[in-house]
């Protein structure tokens, strides 16, 4: 069912009339009323022709059998005209015949426009025809779409071979397809009453030229969610949240199982150096902190952040008391608000209004906490506390904040700030990411979102941030209401996720498929230099790893497994035996000596045409050393010396990768399954000590590198 309840579908003829002035390449066509007029039109246009039944209330003609193809003479046109007019039903309203030349082609595309309730006017292009909804190879982008974005849309389609020379036919005229996409975007901007456009099929002629043979336009009232108009929080309010001079825990408890104990414990255990305070109705001592029964007993202007573990009913008076003490930020773990139904939503709205009146930043409610490693602050009702680093986390799910922090502890790639936004009643994910863009402690934002209610607002904020710092996002669930246009293939293809994905791509937002991929992408942004181009060389100590990683680079679609330059091949020849692969991947084939890996890696990294390196096989020697160390023969038989040598070698290789990356300004990603299988392996441990991520496989490294390269292109740092 259409989301635009008052929409009216124009006839094919009227739809084409509107769109033709915006660059859509339609075939010549005649609108007639009778069979005799159809014959005259056919003679004028030239046989063979197509005859269709048209009308304002006729949408999918093919499904109803209202199209006659390849009519080659007067008799067949008359017969078709009679059959079509006889097929009209009362609900079709006033009908007519459309006569057009028979356009043939073995390839069909589709283009369209829809107005999504979350993301507004959105342009689509893809593989078309009657199978369009089955193939579902389409790309969406929010309007306006310029020529550059139109080309990116086309390049993102899976079935790229259809656009090339095909069975003796010329390649698709990409300039013509781009003009159609941009024309639809201009149409959406100029006609604010248009809610849907469907151009299907766009037939590709033998010459590669495009001809649109069908079109539908829906007119109606655009139903798009309003962009939030909340006044942004100030930098001083964010500083109160992340760099508080003092923290107050309300509802502090001596019971180790309660939030009031756990949060106080975590603040103290993380080494927070500011003042720590607590309230407790009994005024008892908790973990060495003397609590008070009344906030008014606390000192003025020494506390910036209150961590609320009290019931919802107590919180309005609590916030008023906090404001009197100069507290400017509040994190609420309290439940019973918007997640609890209509009454809870009312309480939530009232609390937001009160916090705004008091000038207090309100995080939560129903959240898990806030982490700020520059302040050694772990104000959370859960573990863990991560190592310090440059990834800033914002999440609508507290569980995923914990996931990201756990990955940080596992990999050693640290966190700067982290907030579980809970209900995100006042402080949302986008608000946090906007502030992270100004935060010198943060290099990349990592976010989890779900239940989006303001898609346009979210994307406009995040897209602005990507001009300054990368944003990595993983999404759960679907938007609240996806676009559906009853008369349109475009609407049927507009799955919520595909529109969201198109909005991310348009804004330069790095969208990850999984939580693991999201963390690894963020860790890569935080620790590696951006590539200046797509050319990748794989350095490997075993062939199979290189083959799988090559496949991953090919599947990425943006990176290029470059051909090995002749001068580089000749240089590597001086370091490896004749049996080496002499190709990319550079497979050492077991010909390494003590210094081979660092020397060959340097040759590769310093070559002017190489943009990035993926190094596979770190840790092999140290892995053998582990088996020797754990065996019954250690440390005799010379094992102690060889164990120390093997471990030192892998540490050297890891150090060489880091040093080369720093000196060349090129990303060098190190991958081995030992990152997970044996994190204490000397090679893996050394990568971790350099502050970088050791990837669990070559394909995971390739995925992360692909995300970095696309972002580099988006901000103009790299060329395609």
WOGI-V820889 format. One record per residue. N is the residue number from 1. SS is DSSP state (@ for helix, = for strand, . for the rest). PSI is psi in whole degrees, 0 to 359 (NA if undefined). Layout:
BEGIN
n=N ss=SS psi=PSI
n=N ss=SS psi=PSI
END
This chain:
BEGIN
n=1 ss=. psi=138
n=2 ss=. psi=142
n=3 ss=. psi=344
n=4 ss=. psi=88
n=5 ss=. psi=336
n=6 ss=. psi=13
n=7 ss=. psi=145
n=8 ss== psi=129
n=9 ss== psi=123
n=10 ss=. psi=159
n=11 ss=. psi=161
n=12 ss=@ psi=319
n=13 ss=@ psi=313
n=14 ss=@ psi=325
n=15 ss=@ psi=315
n=16 ss=@ psi=323
n=17 ss=@ psi=319
n=18 ss=@ psi=317
n=19 ss=@ psi=337
n=20 ss=@ psi=330
n=21 ss=. psi=358
n=22 ss=. psi=22
n=23 ss=. psi=6
n=24 ss=. psi=125
n=25 ss=. psi=85
n=26 ss== psi=153
n=27 ss=. psi=157
n=28 ss=. psi=147
n=29 ss== psi=151
n=30 ss== psi=136
n=31 ss== psi=120
n=32 ss== psi=172
n=33 ss=. psi=336
n=34 ss=. psi=169
n=35 ss=@ psi=321
n=36 ss=@ psi=315
n=37 ss=@ psi=326
n=38 ss=@ psi=320
n=39 ss=@ psi=317
n=40 ss=@ psi=319
n=41 ss=@ psi=320
n=42 ss=@ psi=319
n=43 ss=@ psi=321
n=44 ss=@ psi=319
n=45 ss=@ psi=329
n=46 ss=. psi=132
n=47 ss=. psi=156
n=48 ss=. psi=160
n=49 ss== psi=170
n=50 ss== psi=139
n=51 ss== psi=131
n=52 ss== psi=155
n=53 ss== psi=125
n=54 ss== psi=164
n=55 ss== psi=160
n=56 ss=. psi=336
n=57 ss=. psi=13
n=58 ss=. psi=118
n=59 ss=. psi=276
n=60 ss=. psi=94
n=61 ss=@ psi=322
n=62 ss=@ psi=315
n=63 ss=@ psi=331
n=64 ss=@ psi=1
n=65 ss=. psi=35
n=66 ss=. psi=27
n=67 ss== psi=136
n=68 ss== psi=125
n=69 ss== psi=159
n=70 ss== psi=45
n=71 ss== psi=122
n=72 ss=. psi=0
n=73 ss=. psi=174
n=74 ss=@ psi=318
n=75 ss=@ psi=315
n=76 ss=@ psi=327
n=77 ss=@ psi=316
n=78 ss=@ psi=316
n=79 ss=@ psi=317
n=80 ss=@ psi=319
n=81 ss=@ psi=316
n=82 ss=@ psi=314
n=83 ss=@ psi=319
n=84 ss=@ psi=316
n=85 ss=@ psi=324
n=86 ss=@ psi=336
n=87 ss=@ psi=350
n=88 ss=. psi=142
n=89 ss=. psi=167
n=90 ss=@ psi=321
n=91 ss=@ psi=346
n=92 ss=@ psi=344
n=93 ss=. psi=210
n=94 ss=. psi=130
n=95 ss== psi=167
n=96 ss== psi=174
n=97 ss== psi=143
n=98 ss== psi=129
n=99 ss== psi=130
n=100 ss== psi=158
n=101 ss== psi=148
n=102 ss=. psi=109
n=103 ss=. psi=126
n=104 ss=. psi=154
n=105 ss=. psi=148
n=106 ss=. psi=352
n=107 ss== psi=140
n=108 ss== psi=138
n=109 ss== psi=173
n=110 ss== psi=145
n=111 ss== psi=153
n=112 ss== psi=178
n=113 ss== psi=140
n=114 ss== psi=160
n=115 ss== psi=105
n=116 ss== psi=137
n=117 ss=. psi=334
n=118 ss=. psi=317
n=119 ss=. psi=1
n=120 ss== psi=200
n=121 ss== psi=129
n=122 ss== psi=134
n=123 ss== psi=145
n=124 ss== psi=146
n=125 ss== psi=150
n=126 ss== psi=193
n=127 ss== psi=128
n=128 ss=. psi=203
n=129 ss=. psi=187
n=130 ss=. psi=343
n=131 ss=. psi=9
n=132 ss=@ psi=318
n=133 ss=@ psi=346
n=134 ss=@ psi=316
n=135 ss=@ psi=317
n=136 ss=. psi=43
n=137 ss=. psi=86
n=138 ss== psi=160
n=139 ss== psi=137
n=140 ss== psi=146
n=141 ss== psi=143
n=142 ss== psi=141
n=143 ss=. psi=151
n=144 ss=. psi=148
n=145 ss=. psi=121
n=146 ss=. psi=183
n=147 ss=@ psi=318
n=148 ss=@ psi=314
n=149 ss=@ psi=324
n=150 ss=@ psi=319
n=151 ss=@ psi=324
n=152 ss=@ psi=321
n=153 ss=@ psi=312
n=154 ss=@ psi=318
n=155 ss=@ psi=339
n=156 ss=. psi=351
n=157 ss=. psi=143
n=158 ss=. psi=320
n=159 ss=. psi=62
n=160 ss=@ psi=331
n=161 ss=@ psi=333
n=162 ss=@ psi=338
n=163 ss=@ psi=348
n=164 ss=. psi=181
n=165 ss=. psi=136
n=166 ss== psi=113
n=167 ss=. psi=49
n=168 ss=. psi=354
n=169 ss== psi=153
n=170 ss=. psi=160
n=171 ss=. psi=153
n=172 ss=. psi=139
n=173 ss=. psi=93
n=174 ss=@ psi=323
n=175 ss=@ psi=321
n=176 ss=@ psi=321
n=177 ss=@ psi=319
n=178 ss=@ psi=316
n=179 ss=@ psi=324
n=180 ss=@ psi=316
n=181 ss=@ psi=312
n=182 ss=@ psi=323
n=183 ss=@ psi=318
n=184 ss=@ psi=321
n=185 ss=@ psi=314
n=186 ss=@ psi=321
n=187 ss=@ psi=317
n=188 ss=@ psi=329
n=189 ss=@ psi=320
n=190 ss=@ psi=330
n=191 ss=. psi=90
n=192 ss=. psi=352
n=193 ss=. psi=359
n=194 ss== psi=127
n=195 ss== psi=346
n=196 ss== psi=141
n=197 ss== psi=138
n=198 ss== psi=116
n=199 ss== psi=101
n=200 ss== psi=120
n=201 ss== psi=159
n=202 ss== psi=103
n=203 ss== psi=136
n=204 ss== psi=115
n=205 ss=. psi=169
n=206 ss=. psi=330
n=207 ss=. psi=353
n=208 ss=. psi=352
n=209 ss=. psi=152
n=210 ss== psi=141
n=211 ss== psi=123
n=212 ss== psi=126
n=213 ss=. psi=356
n=214 ss=. psi=146
n=215 ss== psi=144
n=216 ss== psi=138
n=217 ss== psi=133
n=218 ss== psi=133
n=219 ss== psi=137
n=220 ss=. psi=195
n=221 ss=. psi=126
n=222 ss=. psi=127
n=223 ss=. psi=91
n=224 ss=. psi=136
n=225 ss=. psi=147
n=226 ss=. psi=141
n=227 ss=. psi=135
n=228 ss=. psi=137
n=229 ss=. psi=17
n=230 ss=. psi=141
n=231 ss=. psi=127
n=232 ss=. psi=149
n=233 ss=. psi=154
n=234 ss=. psi=164
n=235 ss=@ psi=322
n=236 ss=@ psi=327
n=237 ss=@ psi=319
n=238 ss=@ psi=322
n=239 ss=@ psi=325
n=240 ss=@ psi=328
n=241 ss=@ psi=315
n=242 ss=@ psi=337
n=243 ss=. psi=49
n=244 ss=. psi=139
n=245 ss=. psi=329
n=246 ss== psi=153
n=247 ss== psi=134
n=248 ss== psi=128
n=249 ss== psi=115
n=250 ss== psi=137
n=251 ss=. psi=27
n=252 ss=. psi=139
n=253 ss=. psi=149
n=254 ss=. psi=358
n=255 ss=. psi=117
n=256 ss=. psi=345
n=257 ss=. psi=357
n=258 ss=. psi=152
n=259 ss=@ psi=323
n=260 ss=@ psi=336
n=261 ss=@ psi=311
n=262 ss=@ psi=315
n=263 ss=@ psi=318
n=264 ss=@ psi=317
n=265 ss=@ psi=313
n=266 ss=@ psi=324
n=267 ss=@ psi=314
n=268 ss=@ psi=320
n=269 ss=@ psi=334
n=270 ss=. psi=353
n=271 ss=. psi=20
n=272 ss=. psi=130
n=273 ss=. psi=352
n=274 ss=. psi=181
n=275 ss== psi=138
n=276 ss== psi=129
n=277 ss== psi=162
n=278 ss== psi=151
n=279 ss== psi=144
n=280 ss=. psi=131
n=281 ss=. psi=332
n=282 ss=. psi=352
n=283 ss=. psi=29
n=284 ss=. psi=164
n=285 ss== psi=133
n=286 ss== psi=118
n=287 ss=. psi=38
n=288 ss=. psi=0
n=289 ss== psi=125
n=290 ss== psi=108
n=291 ss=. psi=166
n=292 ss== psi=155
n=293 ss=. psi=339
n=294 ss=. psi=129
n=295 ss=@ psi=328
n=296 ss=@ psi=345
n=297 ss=@ psi=352
n=298 ss=. psi=160
n=299 ss=. psi=153
n=300 ss=. psi=142
n=301 ss=. psi=33
n=302 ss=. psi=353
n=303 ss=. psi=130
n=304 ss=. psi=331
n=305 ss== psi=133
n=306 ss== psi=131
n=307 ss== psi=112
n=308 ss== psi=117
n=309 ss=. psi=24
n=310 ss=. psi=162
n=311 ss=. psi=157
n=312 ss=@ psi=322
n=313 ss=@ psi=333
n=314 ss=@ psi=349
n=315 ss=@ psi=326
n=316 ss=@ psi=311
n=317 ss=@ psi=325
n=318 ss=@ psi=315
n=319 ss=@ psi=321
n=320 ss=@ psi=318
n=321 ss=@ psi=321
n=322 ss=@ psi=319
n=323 ss=@ psi=323
n=324 ss=@ psi=336
n=325 ss=. psi=2
n=326 ss=. psi=13
n=327 ss=. psi=132
n=328 ss=. psi=358
n=329 ss== psi=143
n=330 ss== psi=132
n=331 ss== psi=122
n=332 ss== psi=118
n=333 ss=. psi=346
n=334 ss=. psi=138
n=335 ss=. psi=183
n=336 ss=. psi=18
n=337 ss=. psi=228
n=338 ss=@ psi=330
n=339 ss=@ psi=349
n=340 ss=@ psi=7
n=341 ss=. psi=192
n=342 ss=@ psi=317
n=343 ss=@ psi=320
n=344 ss=@ psi=323
n=345 ss=@ psi=322
n=346 ss=@ psi=315
n=347 ss=@ psi=321
n=348 ss=@ psi=313
n=349 ss=@ psi=319
n=350 ss=@ psi=322
n=351 ss=@ psi=320
n=352 ss=@ psi=313
n=353 ss=@ psi=317
n=354 ss=@ psi=314
n=355 ss=@ psi=320
n=356 ss=@ psi=318
n=357 ss=@ psi=326
n=358 ss=@ psi=352
n=359 ss=. psi=30
n=360 ss=. psi=128
n=361 ss== psi=131
n=362 ss== psi=112
n=363 ss== psi=136
n=364 ss=. psi=214
n=365 ss=. psi=184
n=366 ss=. psi=35
n=367 ss=. psi=172
n=368 ss=. psi=333
n=369 ss== psi=187
n=370 ss== psi=138
n=371 ss== psi=138
n=372 ss== psi=96
n=373 ss=@ psi=330
n=374 ss=@ psi=337
n=375 ss=@ psi=6
n=376 ss=. psi=41
n=377 ss== psi=124
n=378 ss== psi=76
n=379 ss== psi=83
n=380 ss== psi=154
n=381 ss=. psi=6
n=382 ss=. psi=167
n=383 ss=. psi=169
n=384 ss=. psi=182
n=385 ss=. psi=123
n=386 ss=. psi=167
n=387 ss=. psi=158
n=388 ss== psi=145
n=389 ss== psi=209
n=390 ss== psi=13
n=391 ss== psi=126
n=392 ss== psi=124
n=393 ss== psi=137
n=394 ss== psi=128
n=395 ss== psi=143
n=396 ss=. psi=353
n=397 ss=. psi=122
n=398 ss=@ psi=326
n=399 ss=@ psi=321
n=400 ss=@ psi=334
n=401 ss=@ psi=313
n=402 ss=@ psi=319
n=403 ss=@ psi=312
n=404 ss=@ psi=321
n=405 ss=@ psi=324
n=406 ss=@ psi=318
n=407 ss=@ psi=324
n=408 ss=@ psi=315
n=409 ss=@ psi=320
n=410 ss=@ psi=316
n=411 ss=@ psi=340
n=412 ss=. psi=356
n=413 ss=. psi=117
n=414 ss=. psi=173
n=415 ss== psi=143
n=416 ss== psi=303
n=417 ss== psi=155
n=418 ss== psi=134
n=419 ss== psi=130
n=420 ss== psi=115
n=421 ss=. psi=350
n=422 ss=. psi=233
n=423 ss=. psi=351
n=424 ss=. psi=43
n=425 ss=. psi=316
n=426 ss=. psi=316
n=427 ss=. psi=110
n=428 ss=. psi=173
n=429 ss=@ psi=316
n=430 ss=@ psi=323
n=431 ss=@ psi=317
n=432 ss=@ psi=315
n=433 ss=@ psi=324
n=434 ss=@ psi=319
n=435 ss=@ psi=322
n=436 ss=@ psi=328
n=437 ss=. psi=335
n=438 ss=. psi=354
n=439 ss=. psi=117
n=440 ss=. psi=341
n=441 ss=. psi=348
n=442 ss=. psi=134
n=443 ss=. psi=338
n=444 ss== psi=145
n=445 ss== psi=140
n=446 ss== psi=120
n=447 ss== psi=148
n=448 ss== psi=129
n=449 ss== psi=155
n=450 ss=. psi=166
n=451 ss=. psi=47
n=452 ss=. psi=132
n=453 ss=. psi=352
n=454 ss=. psi=73
n=455 ss=@ psi=316
n=456 ss=@ psi=316
n=457 ss=@ psi=315
n=458 ss=@ psi=310
n=459 ss=@ psi=324
n=460 ss=@ psi=321
n=461 ss=@ psi=314
n=462 ss=@ psi=322
n=463 ss=@ psi=324
n=464 ss=@ psi=323
n=465 ss=@ psi=323
n=466 ss=@ psi=342
n=467 ss=. psi=342
n=468 ss=. psi=312
n=469 ss=. psi=153
n=470 ss== psi=149
n=471 ss== psi=123
n=472 ss== psi=132
n=473 ss== psi=138
n=474 ss== psi=138
n=475 ss== psi=136
n=476 ss=. psi=146
n=477 ss=. psi=198
n=478 ss=. psi=165
n=479 ss=. psi=159
n=480 ss=. psi=316
n=481 ss=. psi=118
n=482 ss=. psi=158
n=483 ss=. psi=137
n=484 ss=. psi=125
n=485 ss=. psi=119
n=486 ss=. psi=327
n=487 ss=. psi=11
n=488 ss=. psi=131
n=489 ss=@ psi=322
n=490 ss=@ psi=313
n=491 ss=@ psi=321
n=492 ss=@ psi=331
n=493 ss=@ psi=351
n=494 ss=. psi=66
n=495 ss=. psi=145
n=496 ss=@ psi=316
n=497 ss=@ psi=324
n=498 ss=@ psi=325
n=499 ss=@ psi=317
n=500 ss=@ psi=317
n=501 ss=@ psi=319
n=502 ss=@ psi=322
n=503 ss=@ psi=321
n=504 ss=@ psi=314
n=505 ss=@ psi=319
n=506 ss=@ psi=325
n=507 ss=@ psi=2
n=508 ss=. psi=19
n=509 ss=. psi=130
n=510 ss== psi=110
n=511 ss== psi=125
n=512 ss=. psi=150
n=513 ss=. psi=333
n=514 ss=. psi=167
n=515 ss=@ psi=319
n=516 ss=@ psi=315
n=517 ss=@ psi=322
n=518 ss=@ psi=313
n=519 ss=@ psi=317
n=520 ss=@ psi=323
n=521 ss=@ psi=314
n=522 ss=@ psi=318
n=523 ss=@ psi=325
n=524 ss=@ psi=314
n=525 ss=@ psi=322
n=526 ss=@ psi=339
n=527 ss=@ psi=345
n=528 ss=. psi=149
n=529 ss=. psi=151
n=530 ss=. psi=141
n=531 ss=. psi=151
n=532 ss=. psi=1
n=533 ss=. psi=181
n=534 ss=. psi=356
n=535 ss== psi=119
n=536 ss== psi=139
n=537 ss== psi=136
n=538 ss== psi=127
n=539 ss== psi=121
n=540 ss== psi=151
n=541 ss=. psi=1
n=542 ss=. psi=141
n=543 ss=@ psi=317
n=544 ss=@ psi=318
n=545 ss=@ psi=319
n=546 ss=@ psi=322
n=547 ss=@ psi=313
n=548 ss=@ psi=320
n=549 ss=@ psi=325
n=550 ss=@ psi=317
n=551 ss=@ psi=319
n=552 ss=@ psi=322
n=553 ss=@ psi=318
n=554 ss=@ psi=320
n=555 ss=@ psi=334
n=556 ss=@ psi=321
n=557 ss=. psi=346
n=558 ss=. psi=319
n=559 ss=. psi=160
n=560 ss== psi=120
n=561 ss== psi=92
n=562 ss=. psi=150
n=563 ss=. psi=141
n=564 ss=. psi=119
n=565 ss=. psi=146
n=566 ss=@ psi=320
n=567 ss=@ psi=326
n=568 ss=@ psi=321
n=569 ss=@ psi=317
n=570 ss=@ psi=323
n=571 ss=@ psi=317
n=572 ss=@ psi=329
n=573 ss=@ psi=331
n=574 ss=. psi=349
n=575 ss=. psi=344
n=576 ss=. psi=152
n=577 ss=. psi=163
n=578 ss=. psi=339
n=579 ss=. psi=356
n=580 ss=. psi=163
n=581 ss=. psi=333
n=582 ss=. psi=35
n=583 ss=. psi=179
n=584 ss=. psi=118
n=585 ss=. psi=146
n=586 ss== psi=99
n=587 ss== psi=113
n=588 ss=. psi=340
n=589 ss=. psi=35
n=590 ss=. psi=16
n=591 ss=. psi=21
n=592 ss=. psi=141
n=593 ss=. psi=193
n=594 ss=. psi=319
n=595 ss=. psi=8
n=596 ss=@ psi=310
n=597 ss=@ psi=308
n=598 ss=@ psi=324
n=599 ss=@ psi=314
n=600 ss=@ psi=320
n=601 ss=@ psi=320
n=602 ss=@ psi=319
n=603 ss=@ psi=316
n=604 ss=@ psi=309
n=605 ss=@ psi=328
n=606 ss=. psi=357
n=607 ss=. psi=136
n=608 ss=. psi=335
n=609 ss=. psi=352
n=610 ss=. psi=130
n=611 ss=. psi=335
n=612 ss== psi=155
n=613 ss== psi=138
n=614 ss== psi=120
n=615 ss== psi=122
n=616 ss== psi=140
n=617 ss=. psi=3
n=618 ss=. psi=142
n=619 ss=. psi=355
n=620 ss=@ psi=313
n=621 ss=@ psi=318
n=622 ss=@ psi=332
n=623 ss=@ psi=319
n=624 ss=@ psi=323
n=625 ss=@ psi=321
n=626 ss=@ psi=315
n=627 ss=@ psi=322
n=628 ss=@ psi=317
n=629 ss=@ psi=325
n=630 ss=@ psi=349
n=631 ss=. psi=171
n=632 ss=. psi=348
n=633 ss=. psi=350
n=634 ss=. psi=137
n=635 ss=. psi=17
n=636 ss=. psi=182
n=637 ss=. psi=24
n=638 ss=. psi=8
n=639 ss=@ psi=325
n=640 ss=@ psi=318
n=641 ss=@ psi=318
n=642 ss=@ psi=326
n=643 ss=@ psi=314
n=644 ss=@ psi=322
n=645 ss=@ psi=312
n=646 ss=@ psi=314
n=647 ss=@ psi=322
n=648 ss=@ psi=323
n=649 ss=@ psi=309
n=650 ss=@ psi=325
n=651 ss=@ psi=320
n=652 ss=@ psi=319
n=653 ss=@ psi=317
n=654 ss=@ psi=318
n=655 ss=@ psi=322
n=656 ss=@ psi=318
n=657 ss=@ psi=317
n=658 ss=@ psi=312
n=659 ss=@ psi=319
n=660 ss=@ psi=319
n=661 ss=@ psi=317
n=662 ss=@ psi=315
n=663 ss=@ psi=328
n=664 ss=@ psi=342
n=665 ss=. psi=22
n=666 ss=. psi=144
n=667 ss== psi=131
n=668 ss== psi=109
n=669 ss== psi=128
n=670 ss== psi=130
n=671 ss== psi=136
n=672 ss=. psi=144
n=673 ss=. psi=343
n=674 ss=@ psi=343
n=675 ss=@ psi=329
n=676 ss=@ psi=318
n=677 ss=@ psi=327
n=678 ss=. psi=77
n=679 ss=. psi=342
n=680 ss=. psi=4
n=681 ss=. psi=139
n=682 ss=@ psi=321
n=683 ss=@ psi=312
n=684 ss=@ psi=314
n=685 ss=@ psi=322
n=686 ss=@ psi=321
n=687 ss=@ psi=314
n=688 ss=@ psi=321
n=689 ss=@ psi=335
n=690 ss=. psi=351
n=691 ss=. psi=4
n=692 ss=. psi=168
n=693 ss=. psi=133
n=694 ss== psi=115
n=695 ss== psi=145
n=696 ss=. psi=348
n=697 ss=. psi=160
n=698 ss=@ psi=324
n=699 ss=@ psi=326
n=700 ss=@ psi=325
n=701 ss=@ psi=320
n=702 ss=@ psi=320
n=703 ss=@ psi=314
n=704 ss=@ psi=318
n=705 ss=@ psi=321
n=706 ss=@ psi=317
n=707 ss=@ psi=317
n=708 ss=@ psi=318
n=709 ss=@ psi=316
n=710 ss=@ psi=323
n=711 ss=@ psi=319
n=712 ss=@ psi=321
n=713 ss=@ psi=317
n=714 ss=@ psi=320
n=715 ss=. psi=4
n=716 ss=. psi=13
n=717 ss=. psi=332
n=718 ss=. psi=161
n=719 ss=. psi=151
n=720 ss=. psi=NA
END
